Amino acid sequence: MSIIKIKVDPDLCIGAASCVTVAPETFELNEENKAWVLDHGKNPDGSVYERTIEVTEEEKENIILAAQSCPTLAVFIYDENGKQLFPEQ
Protein backbone atom coordinates (compact mmCIF):
# COMPACT_ATOMS: atom_id res chain seq x y z
CA MET A 1 0.00 0.00 0.00
CA SER A 2 1.11 3.55 -0.61
CA ILE A 3 -0.16 7.02 0.21
CA ILE A 4 -0.97 9.47 -2.57
CA LYS A 5 -2.45 12.95 -2.68
CA ILE A 6 -4.99 13.67 -5.39
CA LYS A 7 -5.86 17.25 -6.24
CA VAL A 8 -8.41 18.56 -8.76
CA ASP A 9 -8.03 22.16 -9.92
CA PRO A 10 -11.67 23.33 -10.21
CA ASP A 11 -10.58 26.22 -12.45
CA LEU A 12 -9.17 23.76 -15.00
CA CYS A 13 -11.91 21.13 -14.68
CA ILE A 14 -14.52 21.34 -17.46
CA GLY A 15 -16.71 18.46 -16.28
CA ALA A 16 -15.70 16.05 -19.06
CA ALA A 17 -16.10 13.24 -16.46
CA SER A 18 -13.39 11.08 -18.02
CA CYS A 19 -11.81 10.68 -14.57
CA VAL A 20 -15.19 9.52 -13.21
CA THR A 21 -15.48 6.95 -16.01
CA VAL A 22 -12.00 5.54 -15.37
CA ALA A 23 -12.03 5.70 -11.53
CA PRO A 24 -15.59 6.13 -10.17
CA GLU A 25 -14.45 5.07 -6.69
CA THR A 26 -12.09 8.08 -6.63
CA PHE A 27 -13.91 10.81 -8.57
CA GLU A 28 -17.46 12.15 -8.90
CA LEU A 29 -18.92 15.31 -10.40
CA ASN A 30 -20.51 17.83 -8.04
CA GLU A 31 -23.48 20.08 -8.76
CA GLU A 32 -21.16 22.54 -10.51
CA ASN A 33 -19.98 19.77 -12.87
CA LYS A 34 -16.52 19.77 -11.31
CA ALA A 35 -14.72 16.60 -10.19
CA TRP A 36 -14.50 15.90 -6.47
CA VAL A 37 -12.05 13.45 -4.90
CA LEU A 38 -13.53 10.50 -3.00
CA ASP A 39 -11.86 8.05 -0.61
CA HIS A 40 -12.74 4.62 -2.03
CA GLY A 41 -16.26 5.77 -2.93
CA LYS A 42 -16.91 7.72 0.28
CA ASN A 43 -16.77 11.35 1.40
CA PRO A 44 -15.63 10.80 5.03
CA ASP A 45 -14.89 14.47 5.69
CA GLY A 46 -17.08 16.14 3.11
CA SER A 47 -16.69 16.68 -0.60
CA VAL A 48 -13.29 18.11 -1.41
CA TYR A 49 -11.03 18.92 -4.37
CA GLU A 50 -7.98 17.52 -2.57
CA ARG A 51 -7.57 14.32 -0.58
CA THR A 52 -4.77 12.07 0.68
CA ILE A 53 -5.64 8.37 0.53
CA GLU A 54 -4.00 4.98 0.96
CA VAL A 55 -4.08 2.89 -2.22
CA THR A 56 -2.77 -0.37 -3.62
CA GLU A 57 -0.35 -0.24 -6.54
CA GLU A 58 -3.19 -1.26 -8.86
CA GLU A 59 -5.48 1.50 -7.53
CA LYS A 60 -2.67 4.05 -7.89
CA GLU A 61 -2.10 3.08 -11.52
CA ASN A 62 -5.83 3.37 -12.23
CA ILE A 63 -6.03 6.82 -10.57
CA ILE A 64 -3.06 7.99 -12.68
CA LEU A 65 -4.86 6.65 -15.79
CA ALA A 66 -7.91 8.67 -14.75
CA ALA A 67 -5.74 11.79 -14.38
CA GLN A 68 -4.20 11.14 -17.80
CA SER A 69 -7.68 10.88 -19.33
CA CYS A 70 -8.51 14.47 -18.32
CA PRO A 71 -8.53 16.69 -21.44
CA THR A 72 -7.51 19.78 -19.44
CA LEU A 73 -4.98 18.08 -17.10
CA ALA A 74 -6.97 19.29 -14.08
CA VAL A 75 -6.03 16.27 -11.92
CA PHE A 76 -2.71 16.27 -10.07
CA ILE A 77 -1.24 13.22 -8.33
CA TYR A 78 1.52 13.41 -5.69
CA ASP A 79 3.37 10.67 -3.80
CA GLU A 80 3.64 10.61 0.00
CA ASN A 81 6.81 12.75 -0.17
CA GLY A 82 5.05 15.47 -2.17
CA LYS A 83 6.69 14.56 -5.49
CA GLN A 84 4.34 15.25 -8.39
CA LEU A 85 3.66 12.00 -10.25
CA PHE A 86 1.24 13.48 -12.79
CA PRO A 87 1.34 15.63 -14.82
CA GLU A 88 5.05 14.95 -15.06
CA GLN A 89 7.09 18.08 -14.49
Residue, then its C-alpha position, 0 to 999 in steps of 0.5 A: m500500500s502507498i499514500i498518494k495525494i490527489k488534487v483537482d483544480p476546479d478552475l481547469c476542470i470542465g466536467a468532461a467526467s473522463c476521470v469519473t469513467v476511469a475511476p468512479e471510486t475516486f472521482e465524482l462530479n458535483e453540482e457545478n460539474k466539477a470533479w471531487v475526490l472521493d476516498h474509495g467511494k466515500n466522502p468521510d470528511g465532506s466533498v473536497y477537491e484535494r484528498t490524501i488516501e491509501v491505495t494499492e499499486e493497482e489502484k494508484e495506476n488506475i487513478i493515474l490513468a484517470a488523471q491522464s484521461c482528463p482533457t484539461l490536465a486538471v487532476f494532479i497526483y503526488d506521492e507521499n513525499g510530495k513529489q508530483l507524479f502526474p502531470e510529469q514536471 
